[in-house]
């Protein structure tokens, strides 16, 4: 006997588990935080060595 998808659900809507979506968002935030931490340390070191303009550009996102 074959059942359709609608009858197997019995009218209950299913959706993506929230844990999976939250985990992806959590990982993205950790990555951004670590990237910002690395940039700020690099900018501090550049500034200590007298490269103030490079340090400012690094923090503003214009490092080319």
C-alpha positions as CSV (number, residue, x, y, z in Angstrom):
1,X,0.0,0.0,0.0
2,X,1.5,3.3,-1.1
3,X,1.1,6.5,1.0
4,X,1.3,10.0,-0.2
5,X,3.6,12.6,1.5
6,X,0.6,14.6,2.6
7,X,-1.1,11.7,4.4
8,X,2.2,10.6,6.1
9,X,2.6,14.1,7.6
10,X,-1.0,14.3,8.9
11,X,-1.1,18.0,8.3
12,X,2.0,18.8,10.3
13,X,4.4,21.2,8.7
14,X,8.1,20.4,9.0
15,X,11.0,22.9,8.8
16,X,14.7,23.0,9.0
17,X,16.0,22.3,12.5
18,X,17.0,25.6,14.2
19,X,20.2,24.1,15.6
20,X,21.7,23.7,12.2
21,X,20.9,27.3,11.2
22,X,22.1,28.7,14.5
23,X,25.4,26.7,14.2
24,X,26.2,28.2,10.8
25,X,25.5,31.7,12.1
26,X,27.6,31.0,15.2
27,X,30.5,29.8,13.0
28,X,30.3,32.9,10.8
29,X,30.4,35.2,13.8
30,X,33.4,33.4,15.3
31,X,35.2,33.7,12.0
32,X,34.5,37.4,11.8
33,X,35.6,38.0,15.3
34,X,38.9,36.2,14.8
35,X,39.5,38.1,11.6
36,X,38.9,41.4,13.3
37,X,41.1,40.4,16.2
38,X,43.9,39.5,13.8
39,X,43.5,42.8,11.9
40,X,43.6,44.8,15.1
41,X,46.7,43.1,16.3
42,X,48.4,43.6,13.0
43,X,47.4,47.3,12.9
44,X,48.7,47.8,16.4
45,X,52.1,46.3,15.5
46,X,52.3,48.3,12.3
47,X,51.5,51.4,14.3
48,X,54.2,50.6,16.9
49,X,56.8,50.4,14.0
50,X,55.7,53.7,12.6
51,X,53.5,52.7,9.7
52,X,50.5,54.7,10.8
53,X,49.0,55.1,7.4
54,X,49.1,51.3,6.7
55,X,47.6,50.6,10.1
56,X,44.7,53.0,9.5
57,X,44.1,51.5,6.0
58,X,44.1,48.0,7.4
59,X,41.4,48.8,10.0
60,X,39.3,50.7,7.5
61,X,39.5,47.7,5.0
62,X,41.6,49.5,2.4
63,X,44.7,47.4,2.5
64,X,45.6,47.3,-1.2
